[in-house]
Amino acid sequence: MAKSLRSKWKRKMRAEKRKKNAPKELSRLKSILKIDGDVLMKDVQEIATVVEPKHCQEKTQCVVKDETGEIVFFKKFF
């Protein structure tokens, strides 16, 4: 399927905009990461997409009672 000139132009201009804004975005990210302790996630979300790591999503805890009635915790992987 042939690509239109408009889509090529838009793709080109998005790449140009990314090149132009990259240094500014990188400096903001570095300044946020330099701060110890109180890093607000709202500031990080403005710069980057915050996604929970895959290995944390896969882990769950199962609560099971054994024969004596004590609660036992098991980590279960999917």
C-alpha positions, 0 to 999 in steps of 0.5 A: 500500500502506498504511503501518502505524502501527508503521513510521510510529512507528519512522521518526519515532523514528529521525529524532528520534534523529538530531536528538538525536545530530547535535550530538555526532556533529558535534563528534566528527568536527570534533575528529578532523579538527582533529588533524594527521597521525596520524588513526586510521581506526578513530576515523573509522569509528566516526563515519562510513562510510568509502568509497573515492572512485569516481574512485580505484576506476575508475583502474587501472594497466596494465603493458606492455612495449614493443619494447625490453623496457622496462616502460611504465605506463599509467593506464586508465579504465573 
